[in-house]
Structures are given as C-alpha cells and as structure tokens.
C-alpha cells in the first residue's frame, strides 16, 4: 500500500513539474506578444469580433515553426479548426512582429569593449575554449521553394534551392548577430571570431591550419580551434531540431525574403528559450547533419587569398598571421614548429 502511495505521489509531482513548465512557457508567450508593447502597425489584435485572438495567432505560428507542416494540413487540424488562408496570415503577422519587435532585443552582438571582454571570459570558461574568442561563425543551408526571379542565385552545390544562412554563436549556444556588423578595430587585437578553413584569415577571425603533421604547434592549434567552433555546429543542429520548419528534411514554401524572416524568428525564439532556461535538445549533442565535417582531415582545400595582399607586411592578413603565430607560441610553445616539417 505504501509503495503504491509513493508511486502515485511521484506521478503527481512529475505532472506538477510539467504544469509549471507549461505555465512558464505560456507566460513567456503572453509577455512576448503583449499588444501594449508593440507598435500599432505590428499589433496582433484582431480587428473583427469574429477574428482570431492574438494568443491563437501566436500558437498557430509556433505550431508551424515547430512541426514544419504544410499550411493546408495545419488549417485542417480538428483542434485548431481554422482555414489555410487564416494560417498563412497568422504566420505572416507573427513572423513580421517578431522581426520588428523582438529580433534586435534578443539577437545582439557585443559591440563595446566591456561587452566583448565579458563574452571573451564566458567563452574562456566553456568546456571547449579558445583564447580570445567571443563567437564562432559558420553557415548552413535552409531549403526554400525555387524563387521566380534570380532562381539560379539560390542553387547550392547539392543542386537544391536554399538560403545560405550565416550565424555567429556564443558559448551559451545563443545566436548573436550576422557577421557583417562586426568591424575590426585596429586598436583592439584581443578578441576575435573563430571559423573553419573556408573563411580567410583576418585580424578579427582565426581559422584552422590544415595539412600539418601531429606533434606540431600548428596541428594542436587547429585541433583546439576546431573543437571550440563545434558550438556553432551544435547551434544549427539544435535550431533545426527544435524548429522543424528549418530542418534539412523540410522545404520552406516561401520567397527568399519571407524565408529569411522565418529563420530570424526561429533564431530569436531559440535565444529566448536559452535565456529562460527552457528545455532544449542541446544535451543530446545534436549537430547540423548537412554542415557537419571533420576539419582535421587532410583533404581540406587550402583557402584562397587575394595575391595583392600577400607580401604586404602591414596588411590585414599579415597582422592576422602575427596574431595567429603569437597564439601558437603562447599556448603550444612546447610543441615543435610545423613549418620545419614541410
């Protein structure tokens, strides 16, 4: 009898935890779409007495983001009981509202020296750290419908139409901002991003050095930078797994502009989840299945550089090489120089 009572108590407590979690998520959704905090042009309040409530519009849009299903199937849901055109309007209204009112609040790049120093210290305490790093940069494909104009510009190397989405991610698995807003400051050479070998070496962007043998400081440097930038691979994997409309198995049936706004909205919601400590799929060590590659393999191509920059001792690449060399000497000085083996 006592065992049965304890089992019932455990089930009751687990259900209470789930209820509290659902209440937290509902409160976040309610606060995020509060019509009193949105400009008049982006308010989700229905104009007709028979119109959909803001809460229902948000939930319909979230259902689409999370399931990645077609609008017709979502509209035919017996629980929602709304038409496909209404589903389409909900997705457009809510996506626009998130992009206009929440995007800049939740996706921010550390622009000041103090913010970058905090980001650097946070990354330094990550399980896979790299000296001076404030973020990892990479790209991934989001499949879209073939656009009517400039269709050839959206064909990737797999022969499919897609957006090439680029993101910078911090050590907390949060997207910070698109990389084009990062401007190199000649007076600040203590922080940088890390990327793969497909990116050019810059004073603000450290990249791997492939083709060096084991036991050299160049190899150890490459191994450490590849482990540290795995955070951006996990970000894309978690983002696509949590918001299935972005999955490599799905196709966003929208124009490139609208598809980009949906990606922005999903990244914003991802950051909100991280900030509020809501359950994520990070613990399952999910990585982007389309973008995953082992950078330590020796068949990586060498990055291409502008010949005009080579030999310029005061150019950006020369500065970046000196920073890179100093990093290797400070962290892996007890290893031999890889250039002596080539």
N, C-alpha and C positions, 0 to 999 in steps of 0.2 A: 504493500500500500504506500509506504514511504517512498519507494523508488518511483512508483507511478506519479506520485505528487511532485517529486523533484523533476521528473521528465516534463510534466505539464508546466511547471514553473520555468524551466529552461525555454520551452517553446514560447511561452508567454513573453519572456524577456526579449527573446530574439525578435518577436513580432513588434514589440515596443520600440526596439532599436530601428527597425525598418520604418516604422511610422514616423519616428523623429527625423530620420534621414529624408523621408519624403516631404515632411513639413518644411525642413530646411531648404530643399530644392524648390518647393513651391514659393517660399518666401523670397528666395533669390530671384525667381522668375517674376514675381509680383513687383519687387522693387525695381528690377531692370526695365520693365515696360510701364512704369508709373506714368500716366498721361500728363501729370502735373510737372514732370521733369523733362518732358520732350517738347521741342518747338511745335508750333501749331501745324506746320507742314508735314511733320512726321508722326503726329499723334495717331494711335491705332484705334481711337474711339470711333465706333460705328455711327454713321450719320442717319441711319434709318432705324426705327424702332424694331424692325424685324432683322436688322443686320447682325453680324457676328460680333460677339463681345471681344475686347482686346485679349482677354485670357485665352479664349478659344483660338484666336488667330495665332497667338504665340505658340500654343500647344500643337496646332496643326503644322506650323512651320518646323518646330522641333522634331515632330514625328517624321517629317520628310528628311530632315538632316540626318536623323539617327538611323532610319530604315533605308533611305536611298531608293524608295519605291517610286513607281510612276504616279503621276497626279491622278489619273483615272482610277487606279486601284485604291489610292488613298481616299479619293472622294466617294468611292463606293463602299467604304467601310461602314458597317451597320452601326457602329458605336458613334462615329462622328456624324454620319447622316448629312453630309454636305456635298454639293456638286463639284465637279472637276474645275470649272471656272472659278469657283469660290476658293478652292485650294490654291490655284495659281495666284489669285490676288493676295491671299494670306502670305504666301511665300515671298512675293514681291514686296509687300508692305513691310513685313517684319525684317526682311533682309536689308531693305533700304534704311529702316530705323536703326538697326544695329550698326550699319556702316556709318551713318551720320552722327549717332549719339553715343555709341559705346566704343567704337574702334579706337579712337585716339586716347580714350581713357585707360583702356586695358592693354593696348599694344604700344609700348613706349620704349624708345632706345635711350640708354644712359648718355646724355649729351654733355653734362657738366663734368669737371674733373672729379668732384666728390662722388657723383653717381658712378662714374667709371671705376673709381677706386673701390667702392662698395661691391660692384659687380666683379671686379678682379679678386677681391678677398673671398667672395662667395664661391667663385669658380675654383679658387685655390683649395677650398675645403671639400670639394666634390670628390667622390670615390676615384674618378679618373680625371686628374687635374693636369693643367699645363701652364707653366709660368707666364703671367701677364695676360692671360686670356679673359676676355669679357663676353665672348659668344662664339658659337660655331655656325658656319654658313654652309648651305648646300641647297640643291634644287631637287624637285620631284615632279612627276607628270600627273596631271589631273585630266582624265579623258573627258572630252566635250563633243557635242554634235558638230559636224562639219559646217563651218560658217559659210554664209552665202558670198561674202566678199573676202578677198585675200585668203582663200582656203588653203593655198599652198604654204602659207606662213605658219600654219598651225600643225603641220605634219611632223611628227618626231621621227627619230631614227628607227623606231619599230614600225613605221608606216601608218600610225594611228594619229588621229587628230587629238590634240591635247594642249593644255596650258602648261608652260614651264614655270612652275611656282618656286620662287626663291625665298628662303627664310633664314633669319638669324635667331638662334635659340640660346638661352642662358642655361646655367647648370641646374635650374629648377624645372627644366623641360617647358619653359614658357617661351612663346614667340615674342620677340621684342619689336622688330620693325624691319621694313625692307632695307636691304643693304645700301641702296643708293643715297640714303640720308646720312650715311657715315662719312664724314670728311676728315681727312688726315690733317693733324696739327703738327707742324714742324717742330714746335716746342715740346711736344709730348710723345715720347717714344717708349712709354712704359706699359701701354695696353694695346692689344690687337685682337683681331678675329683669327680663327683657325679654319682652314678649308682643305679640300682634297687637292690632288695633283692637277685637276682640271683648271684650277684657278692660278693666275700669275702671282708670283711672289711680290708683295708690296710691303712698305714700312708698317702698314696697319693690318696686314694679312699674312700670317705664317702658313706655309704649305709643306707637305712632305718632300723628302728627297729619295725617290726610288732608286733601285739598282745598286745600292751599296751593300757590301757583304756584312754578315753578322760579326759582332765584336767591335764594330766601329762606332764612333760617336754619332755619325750620320744615321746609321741604322737604328740606334737607340732613340735618337731624336724623332725619327719617322714613326717608330713603334709607339712612342708616347703620344705624339700628336694625333695619330690615328685612333688610339683608344679614347683620347679626350673628346674628339669630334664625333664619337659614336652617339653622343647625346642628341645630335640633330637627326640622325637616322631613327632613333627611338621616338623622337618627337613626331616625325612624319608617320611612323607606324602606329603610334597611339592615336594621332589625329584621324587617320583613315579608318581605324578600327572603331573608334568612338562615334564618329560621324560617317556612317556608311555611304552617304551620297558621294563622298570623295574617294571611296575605295577603288583600287585598280580594276575591280570586277564590275564597276558601275560606269555609266556614262552620263554626265550632266547634260540634259537635253535643253541647253540654253545657249544664248550667244556668248562669245568670249567675255564681254563686259559683265553680264549678269553672272556668269560662272565665276568670274574673279571676285565679285561681291559675295557670293555664297562661300567661297574659300575664306575670305576675310571674316565673314560672320562666324564660321566654324572655328577659326583660329581665336577669335575674340571669346567665344563661349568656352573654348579649351582653357584659356588663361583664367577665366572666371572660376572654372572648376578647380584649377590648381590653387588659386588664391583662397577659395573657400574650403579647401581640403576635402573635396568630394571624392568618392572612389573613382579611380582611373584604372586603366589597363596597363600602367607602367610596370607593375610588379611582375607581369608575365614576360617582360623583356621582349616586347614586340618591336620589330624593326620594319622599315619600309621594304616590302618584298621586291618592288621594281627597282629601287635605287640602291639596294644593298650590294656592296662589292668589297673585296678584301684588298685594301690598298697596299699591303705588303707584298703582293705578288709581283714578280719581276717582269711581267708582260705589260706593265703600265706604260703608256706613251709618255714621252717627255713633253712637258708643257712648252707651247710656242711663245716666243718673245719677240718684241719689236727689235730688229737688228740695230735700229738707231739708238736704242737705249743701252746696248751692250758696249762696255768700254767707257761709259760716262761715269766717272768716279763720284760725281755729285748728284747723279740722277736717282730717282726713287728706288730702282732695282738695286743699285749699288748700296744705298742706305739700308735697304731690307736685307741684303746679303750680310752686311756687317752686324746687324741686329741678330740675324739667324746664327752667324758664327759665334757671337758672344754668348748666345743662349746655350749652344752646344758645349762651349768651353766651361761655362759655369755649372751646368748640370751633368755633363758627361765627360768631364776633363780627364777622368781615369781611363777612358777608352782611347784606342788609337785613332789617328786621323784617317778617315776613309779615302781621302784623295791620294794617299800614299800607296793604296792598293790598286789604283786604276792606271 
